[in-house]
Amino acid sequence: NYAGTLGLNDTIARSSPVQVGALTNWSIPKQGRLNSFCIKTDGTLWAWGFNAVGQLGLNDTVNRSSPVQIGASTTWTAISAGHNNASDRSVAAIDNGKLFAWGINDYGQLGLNNTISRSSPVQVGALTNWEIPAVTVEFSICVKTNGTLFAWGSNNHGQLGLNNLTDYSSPKQVGSLTNWARPVNAPNQFSICAKTDGTLWSWGRNLYGNLGLGDTNSRSSPTQVGALTTWALPTAMSNEAGCIQT
């Protein structure tokens, strides 16, 4: 519970579940390493925990030990928070189809066409068809409502899936397919994404075989994991990945 990460208005660690406040309208939680975010059923977005670089989106760098609302919007639908051993963080969220980002931005991972960090949400471009974001401390990927996949930020291991090792500070489309469904990226420079046809794809750094491709060769473009078409819910940590099948 460093810096109040649990949202219990203190910094005391807990070894069993403790209710955060008394409200019953929490809906979509997302955990960073040292901070937390949650969307309520009323569409509001809340944050708490470590905030050294403004990663809570509250327009300051003050830690919070209990939930604080981010702005006044009531149309937030999705949230993704970077998770890394470093203290700095990047966050992306969908508000009524618009993509917003904030936090550290040293590789352009906020997608704002620069490397300036932000302590409050800033819209990424002007489009309104973003749907499912996935971010780490160094890069971001996001699926649109039309099933296309976009990526930006650090790309030293090909983790953007753009068939090169070039960093980008604004969203770039990954290929031309329109059947991407559930993106996940891990803190250690690799990405995994399931498609609507049930296939699973991975790319980026592969030092420990974390791409699931039967080797330790990195990839700079999406590569199918096996031949199964029953993949549904991918997840990834630092150097590990997993996926539930239907």
N, C-alpha and C positions, 0 to 999 in steps of 0.2 A: 504493500500500500504506500510505496514511496510517492511523495508529493500528492497524496490523496487520490491515487488512481482508482480506488474502489468506490469513491463517491459517498463515503460514509461520514464526511465532515471531520475526519481525523486522519492520522497517518499510521494507525495501528494495523498490523497485518492480521489476517483472519485465516483460519484453517477449515472453516465450514461456512456455508452460505449465510449471508446476512442481508436482509432486505434493504434496498436503497430507498429511503424515504417511505412514504405510505401510499403513493399514487398507484393507480391500477391501469394506466393508459400508455405504458411503455410498449413499443412494438418491434423496432429493428435495432439491436445493439451491434456495435463494432468495437473491438478491442485493439488498441495500439500496444506498444510495449510498456509505456509509462503513462498512457492516458486512455480515455474511453469516450465513446460517442454513442448516442442513441436517438432514434427518431420515435416520436410518440404517435399515437393513433390520430391525433389532431394535425399531423404533418409538421409539427415544430421539431427543431434539431437542437440537441443539448450536448454539452461537452464538460469534461472535468479531468483533472490530473496534471501532469507535467506540461509546462508551457514556455520553455526557455526561448523558443524562436517563434512564438505566436501560433503554434500548431493547433491550439484549441479554437482558433478563428474568432477570438473575442476582442481583437484590435489592441491587444497588449501582450506582455510576456509574464503575466502573473499566474502562478500555479493556482488551481482550484481543487478543493477537497470535497465539493458537492456539485451536483449538476447545475450548469448555467446555460441559459438559452443563447444560441447563436443567431443574432439578428431577430427579425420579427416575422419572417416568412412562415407560412403554414402549408407549403406545398412540397416539402422535401420528401423524396421517395427512395433514395439509395445513398449509402455512405461507405467509403473505404478509407482506411487509415494505414499509413506505412508502419511497418513493424521491423525494427532493426536494433542491433546492440548499441548503435549510436544514439545520442539523445535527440537529434534533430529528426523531424517528421514532415511528411507531406500528406495532405488529405484532399480527397475529391468527393463531391456529392452532387446528386441530381436534384434540381429544384424545377419542377414543372417542365421537364425535358431539357432544361439548360444545365450545362456542366460548370461547376464552380470549384476552384482549387485554392489552397492556402498552405502556408508553412515554408519549409526550406526549399530553395529553388536553385541550388548551385549548378545543376546539370540541365536546367530548363524543364524539370519534371513537372512543373505546374502547367505547362502548355501555353504560357502567356507570351511566347515569342521573345523572352528575355531570361535573365538569370537573377532577377530581383526577388528576394523572399517577401512573403506577405503574411500579415497577422490577422487578416480578415478575408472572407470569401471574395474572390474575384472571378468574374465569368470568363470562361475559356471560349473565345470566339463569340459568334452570334447565333449559332445553330441551336435548335430546340428539339433535336431528336436523339439526344444521348440517353442511355438506359442503364448500363451496368458498368460502373467503374471498378478498377483494381489498381492500387498504387503501392509503391514501396518508397524507401527513402530516396532512391535515385532515378526511378522511371515509373511511367504510368501506362496503362492500357485501358481501353473502354470500348464496349460494344454499343452500337446505335440501334434504334428501333427497327431499322431496315436490315439488321443482321450483319452489317459491315463492322470490321475491327480496326481500331486506330491505336497508335502507340507513339510515345515521345519521352524524351529524357536521355539518360545515360545509355550507351549502347556498346560498351567495350567488349562484350561477349556475344553480341548479336541478339540480346534479349528483347529488342524491339521487333524482331521478326521481319526486318526490312531487307534482308539479304546483303547487309553491309555492317560496318562497325562505326558508323557515323552517328554522333549525338544530334538530337533534334529538340528544339525548344517550343515546337508547336506540333499539334497532332498530324501524323502521317498515316495514310491507310495501309494496312497490311494485306497485300494482295488485292484481289477483286471479288472474292467470294462474299456471299450474303447469307451464310448459314451459321455464323458464329453465335454461341449462346451464353456460355458461362466462363468468363476469363478469371484467371488467378495468376498473380505473380508473387514470387518469393523474394525475401531480402537479399538473397545471394545470386542475383542477376540471371534468373531464368523465369520463363512463363509457361503456363499450361492453360489450355482452353478446350472446352467441350463444344461440339457443334450440335445443331438441331437434329442431325441424322444419327446421333449417338456415338460418333467417333470422337477420339481424344487426340489432341495435338500438343506438342511441346517444342520449345526452342530456347536458346540462350546457353548459359554456362552449364557444363555437364561433368564437373570434376569428380563427383561421386556416383555417377550414373543416375542423377536425380531427374533426368528427362525420361527415364523408363524405356530407353531405346536399345538396351542390351549392350551398351558400350559407354565410354567416357568421353566421347567426342562432342564438342560444343556444336551448336547449330545456329545459323543466323536467319533461318526462315522456318516456318512451321513444318514439323515432320510428324506424321501419324504414328501414334503409339499402338503397335500391334494392328490387328485387323478387326477387333470386336466393334460392335455398333450398339453396345448397351451401357456406355459410360454416361453418368448423369451429373454428379456433384464433385468436381475436382477441388483439391485443397493443396496447399504447399506451405512449408516452413523454411527454415534457413537452407538446409541441404536435402530435404526430404519432400516427397510428394505422395499423394494418395487420391483415390477416387472411388466413389460408390457407384456400383452398377445397378441398372434397373432390374 
